[in-house]
Amino acid sequence: MAKTCILIGAAIDEGQRRPGCLMGPAAYRVAGLPQALQELGHGVEDRGDVAVVPDHDAQCPNPAVHSLAEVVGMANALRKATDEALDAGFPIIMGGDHSLALGSVAGAAAHAAAKGKPLFLLWLDAHSDFHTPLTTTSGNLHGTPVAYCTGRDGFDAFGPFPAPIPPENICLFGIRSVDPAEHAALLNHDIEINDMRVLDEHGIVKPLRDFLNKVAAAGGMLHVSLDVDFLDPSIAPAVGTTVPGGTTIREAHLVMELLHESALVTSLDLVELNPFLDDRGRTARLMVDLVASLMGRKVFDRPTRSYSGA
């Protein structure tokens, strides 16, 4: 089914310390994301990059936290932009580091609550991002969005999360790097965790289909947050948080194809693309190809043949 894809740029790299992610939205446009969507029959409305007003009144007692004003400003802008875009179509938030999800998922949650539907979250990432501003030792707020989504304490600067997502409605998929404080906190939350060990043992399909079946049974909306480091760095070098042992190109496309076939995805983040670290646009083009698979492109043409061989 054709969708109206609403592109929203989130030019932010203050959620971590390596500059470059703020060039991500431009890189997706240059790599042909709008054209790929149009070729699949979807409408495309590019709303440009959101305007951010830093919140200089934002405070956090943890002295390690940096760039709080800018991250809160982006979260506020994206919450509104995502909520409004869901009224008109299928928002694709082009980042930018993963701190943008502090706003995009909040916007999706506000929209779902207004519609009386549960929101589910599929986190495709090497990291669990379950720190809070109070527990992070790096001070990098791109490692906190999942904690915010569940309503954990420590996010006073961002305001209450609208309709916190029940932990059982969240699936961390492909993770392979978790800090001790995050691990301890995850043990107290019933979040579905499909790390690379699980995927190695059981494959991609069953764990993902089981989660998608939960979304369908609940009549829920599904926000997907796709981090470049979900992919193995050997095929996607343009990320500042490389962790070996990620998904292959074929595995990643399979995830996208299963998501397309489910017809459950209602909004999408593309995060942590750092074009400065890329190899002639290789990672950006791969991410565009993955979005195309999510939106209906098939990697292989599988013609239907009759038993007679005709």
Secondary structure, DSSP 8 states (H G I E B T S, - for coil): ---EEEEEEE---TTSSSTTGGGHHHHHHHTTHHHHHHHTT-EEEEEEE------TT---S-TT---HHHHHHHHHHHHHHHHHHHHHSEEEEEESSGGGHHHHHHHHHHHHHHHT--EEEEEESSB-----TTT-SS--GGG-HHHHHTT-S--GGG---SS---GGGEEEES--B--HHHHHHHTTS--EEE-HHHHHHH-SHHHHHHHHHHHHHHT-EEEEEEEGGGB-TTT----SS--SS-B-HHHHHHHHHHHHHHT-EEEEEEE---GGGSSTTHHHHHHHHHHHHHTT--SS------TT--
